[in-house]
Amino acid sequence: MWKLSLETKASRMQQFCSAYGRELFPDWTMVLDLIEARMRASELTVNARAVAGSPFYEKFRRSGVFALPDLAWLRHNRAALKVLLEEASLA
């Protein structure tokens, strides 16, 4: 799972948004939604390729360490992460 603190994750998300332009990310809910959607898409891709018979993706899926643990972490910590991001934006 994610071994970095919520504060570190929030800081990295802020840096990402700053690098690409804050106007593209009008609020943190959209950013967190985008991250979650990307994680789900990655998980679907791994599963689809595993089902199609790719040995690499079959092994990757069986390991259980791809997006699902990170997605669970994000969902569990989403509210606290959003608070940190919003507080930092006001500073």
Rosetta silent file (secondary structure, phi, psi, omega in degrees, C-alpha in Angstrom):
SEQUENCE: MWKLSLETKASRMQQFCSAYGRELFPDWTMVLDLIEARMRASELTVNARAVAGSPFYEKFRRSGVFALPDLAWLRHNRAALKVLLEEASLA
SCORE:     score description
SCORE:     0.000 S_00000001
   1 L     0.000 -176.234 -178.300    0.000    0.000    0.000 S_00000001
   2 L   -75.134  119.892 -177.672    0.976    3.623    0.047 S_00000001
   3 L   -95.206   -4.446  179.243    3.686    4.092    2.640 S_00000001
   4 L   -85.032  153.580 -179.522    3.843    7.866    2.293 S_00000001
   5 L   -70.891  161.868  175.527    1.941   10.125    4.640 S_00000001
   6 H   -58.395  -39.085 -179.219   -1.257   11.871    3.669 S_00000001
   7 H   -62.158  -42.058  179.039    0.649   15.149    3.822 S_00000001
   8 H   -66.315  -43.201  178.107    3.243   13.906    1.331 S_00000001
   9 H   -61.988  -43.446  179.319    0.551   12.608   -1.028 S_00000001
  10 H   -61.767  -42.511  179.202   -1.312   15.925   -0.810 S_00000001
  11 H   -61.532  -42.252  179.250    1.906   17.825   -1.556 S_00000001
  12 H   -66.360  -38.387  177.275    2.587   15.679   -4.628 S_00000001
  13 H   -65.331  -38.681  177.498   -0.959   16.186   -5.896 S_00000001
  14 H   -64.497  -41.873  178.558   -0.568   19.940   -5.460 S_00000001
  15 H   -62.825  -41.297  178.198    2.700   19.871   -7.401 S_00000001
  16 H   -59.936  -49.368 -178.409    1.039   17.906  -10.188 S_00000001
  17 H   -64.164  -38.897  178.414   -1.822   20.390  -10.446 S_00000001
  18 H   -65.237  -39.767 -178.176    0.562   23.343  -10.370 S_00000001
  19 H   -65.641  -36.599 -176.906    2.718   21.836  -13.106 S_00000001
  20 H   -95.702   -7.713  178.382   -0.213   21.297  -15.456 S_00000001
  21 L   105.729  116.593 -178.284   -2.120   24.452  -14.549 S_00000001
  22 H   -60.739  -25.813 -179.838   -4.586   24.945  -11.754 S_00000001
  23 H   -64.174  -22.160  176.777   -7.241   26.087  -14.228 S_00000001
  24 H   -77.427  -16.094 -176.513   -7.477   22.475  -15.429 S_00000001
  25 L  -128.973   77.908 -172.663   -8.321   21.367  -11.895 S_00000001
  26 L   -65.378  -25.586  174.724  -10.917   23.780  -10.500 S_00000001
  27 L  -150.443  160.981 -173.547  -11.480   21.804   -7.311 S_00000001
  28 H   -71.204  -23.425  177.095   -9.912   18.902   -5.469 S_00000001
  29 H   -60.824  -41.714  178.905  -12.976   16.691   -5.820 S_00000001
  30 H   -64.426  -39.322  179.474  -12.332   16.567   -9.560 S_00000001
  31 H   -63.140  -48.165 -179.235   -8.663   15.701   -8.999 S_00000001
  32 H   -65.518  -37.252  175.838   -9.508   12.851   -6.630 S_00000001
  33 H   -62.145  -42.184  179.622  -12.235   11.628   -9.016 S_00000001
  34 H   -63.635  -43.700  178.442   -9.706   11.631  -11.862 S_00000001
  35 H   -62.194  -44.937 -179.711   -7.157    9.666   -9.838 S_00000001
  36 H   -63.859  -42.377  179.208   -9.785    7.117   -8.834 S_00000001
  37 H   -63.372  -39.376  179.414  -11.033    6.755  -12.416 S_00000001
  38 H   -66.440  -39.509  177.213   -7.472    6.240  -13.661 S_00000001
  39 H   -63.860  -42.458  178.825   -6.842    3.556  -11.047 S_00000001
  40 H   -63.878  -41.670  178.870  -10.047    1.745  -12.036 S_00000001
  41 H   -62.757  -40.135  178.068   -9.100    1.933  -15.724 S_00000001
  42 H   -63.385  -43.390  179.220   -5.665    0.491  -14.958 S_00000001
  43 H   -62.762  -42.603  178.681   -7.215   -2.358  -12.997 S_00000001
  44 H   -63.259  -39.168  179.142   -9.639   -3.111  -15.847 S_00000001
  45 H   -63.742  -46.421  178.855   -6.770   -3.136  -18.346 S_00000001
  46 H   -60.255  -46.062 -179.319   -4.752   -5.596  -16.267 S_00000001
  47 H   -63.965  -43.322 -178.971   -7.782   -7.862  -15.844 S_00000001
  48 H   -63.204  -42.580 -179.437   -8.729   -7.733  -19.525 S_00000001
  49 H   -71.057  -32.321  176.113   -5.221   -8.595  -20.680 S_00000001
  50 H   -66.187  -45.031  178.947   -4.974  -11.387  -18.115 S_00000001
  51 H   -64.148  -32.108  178.536   -8.262  -12.876  -19.314 S_00000001
  52 L   -73.190   -8.486  174.364   -7.002  -12.577  -22.903 S_00000001
  53 L   105.958    8.617  178.733   -4.142  -14.876  -21.945 S_00000001
  54 L   -71.862  116.740 -179.769   -1.146  -12.612  -21.395 S_00000001
  55 H   -58.398  -39.034  179.644    1.153  -14.478  -18.992 S_00000001
  56 H   -60.390  -49.082 -177.947    2.630  -11.218  -17.721 S_00000001
  57 H   -72.113  -30.632  174.675   -0.769   -9.751  -16.877 S_00000001
  58 H   -61.450  -45.635  179.092   -2.010  -13.064  -15.472 S_00000001
  59 H   -65.125  -42.754  179.721    0.901  -13.062  -13.043 S_00000001
  60 H   -60.593  -44.723 -179.719    0.391   -9.385  -12.277 S_00000001
  61 H   -66.092  -43.146  179.718   -3.300   -9.927  -11.553 S_00000001
  62 H   -62.567  -30.760 -178.068   -2.665  -12.964   -9.370 S_00000001
  63 H   -65.241  -26.499  177.411   -0.166  -11.002   -7.289 S_00000001
  64 L    69.746   16.202 -175.497   -3.004   -8.736   -6.144 S_00000001
  65 L  -110.607   16.483 -177.698   -0.692   -5.773   -5.737 S_00000001
  66 L   -83.804 -123.995 -170.313   -1.791   -3.608   -8.596 S_00000001
  67 H   -79.145  -24.493 -174.181   -4.411   -0.872   -8.350 S_00000001
  68 H   -59.758  -45.302  177.188   -6.909   -2.436   -5.959 S_00000001
  69 H   -62.681  -39.191  178.767   -4.931   -1.822   -2.739 S_00000001
  70 H   -67.441  -38.248  178.326   -4.191    1.752   -3.839 S_00000001
  71 H   -65.322  -42.125  176.984   -7.809    2.297   -4.797 S_00000001
  72 H   -62.736  -41.436  178.363   -8.955    1.026   -1.403 S_00000001
  73 H   -61.818  -45.766 -179.213   -6.436    3.341    0.281 S_00000001
  74 H   -61.080  -45.535 -179.891   -7.665    6.323   -1.723 S_00000001
  75 H   -63.744  -39.659 -179.770  -11.301    5.615   -0.910 S_00000001
  76 H   -67.167  -38.055 -174.087  -10.506    5.142    2.784 S_00000001
  77 H  -103.416    6.107 -173.206   -8.446    8.354    3.033 S_00000001
  78 H   -56.670  -48.503 -176.771  -10.270   10.504    0.494 S_00000001
  79 H   -62.270  -45.106  179.955  -12.024   12.845    2.944 S_00000001
  80 H   -66.398  -39.189  179.120   -8.866   13.524    4.974 S_00000001
  81 H   -64.287  -41.891  179.318   -6.818   13.990    1.812 S_00000001
  82 H   -62.447  -41.318  178.074   -9.342   16.466    0.420 S_00000001
  83 H   -60.570  -46.948  179.028   -9.194   18.518    3.636 S_00000001
  84 H   -59.905  -43.250 -179.122   -5.391   18.675    3.441 S_00000001
  85 H   -65.112  -42.335 -179.478   -5.501   19.704   -0.211 S_00000001
  86 H   -68.613  -39.565  177.980   -8.082   22.409    0.389 S_00000001
  87 H   -62.955  -42.460 -179.470   -6.234   23.792    3.436 S_00000001
  88 H   -67.470  -32.687  179.183   -2.988   23.989    1.497 S_00000001
  89 H   -67.112  -29.269 -178.670   -4.749   25.731   -1.388 S_00000001
  90 H   -81.540  -19.280 -177.043   -5.905   28.482    0.945 S_00000001
  91 L   -75.235    0.000    0.000   -2.423   29.047    2.350 S_00000001
